[in-house]
Amino acid sequence: MFSSECCKECCAFESDIAGGARTSKNTAYARSELREMQGDGTESAAWSCTNTDHAMYLEQTLLHTTTNKPEATIGQIHDSKNDLVMVKYFGPDFANGSTDIGKLEARFNNDNITKLLDSTYKIGDPMSIDIAVTSGGNVTVNYKNLRSGVTSSTGRVKMTGIIGSCYFKAGMYIQACSKTDIYGKTNTVCANKNLSANKYETDPYAYAEIEIRKITLR
């Protein structure tokens, strides 16, 4: 977890496995994320989604993904219920998980709006992502691939359907699962997704990993 005072310069490896522990019985996916905290880190951050200015700047590198469903969320704004903003990686079919070229997207309001950030992101490329909220609940995501030089901006997108307060999350929220977890138990939520057979991870230890080198909150 991180607070507004920590991680001005830091390095953290966030890894997750397809059959790992989940945060609730209603989710199919495991996660290993940093959650924004207040002050000395003893209280969860909770700021107005519409009446304040907040931003999170990340420098990070996606190091590995799962292969059957090579998808991962690597930065978020969350309210009490919704994924208001998600930065997501989508790998190619027949991924190897370590040298693939995929795409990065910013997705808003529970996936209702999609903005392309990088159409040729290669695993291992360092990147910077700046997610900024201004009064009125408008969000802009600015991106730069620090290897290729590709830059992009979503422009302002208004968050809608907000429930409660907002906070930032960084790290690895894997978007793949195995029907049987590492404990030998059935992940019913995963099985009930009714994905095509080749989209389930057959190895519950299939993993995704990201290296975070810098987080700045402002």
Disulfide bonds with the S-S distance in Angstrom:
Cys49-Cys166 2.02
Cys177-Cys190 2.13
